[in-house]
């Protein structure tokens, strides 16, 4: 079968040249370089050194030093988790309670913009009712980075 295909393209040089021209023009139009060919439509393929395939997540960290994980869970993690459930496009919420610390990971749908999700979480944290958390406890939004940044952080 391969011999028949090769023989066909050797015998039909015009079709071979036209097919080659189409492939070359298509390759130029999707090339990830900053070429400015005004007459050729451009749709470059995005290229990243290390693609970020992590989920779109925001982290809320809360400190309440000197408390047990059970106290942190009951008085900080659970109330915050339930308050953050009302944000649109939330896929899931995961939380961790430890001595003096609480971490809540809000994972959004893949089509939600990273900064849009960050602003929604920030708005929700700012609109918590008074008395929802213990006195002196202030939740903070995590770093402005994706999960890939956390991998780099632990690796380095």
Secondary structure, 3 states (H helix, E strand, C coil): CHHHHHHHHHHCHHHHHHHHHHHHHHHHHCCCCCCCCCCCCCCCCCCCCCCCCCCCEEEEEEECCCCCHHHHHHHHHHHHHHHHCCCCCEEEEEEEEECCEEEEEEEECCCCCHHHHHHHHHHHHHCCCCCCCCCCCCCEECCCCCHHHHHHHHHC
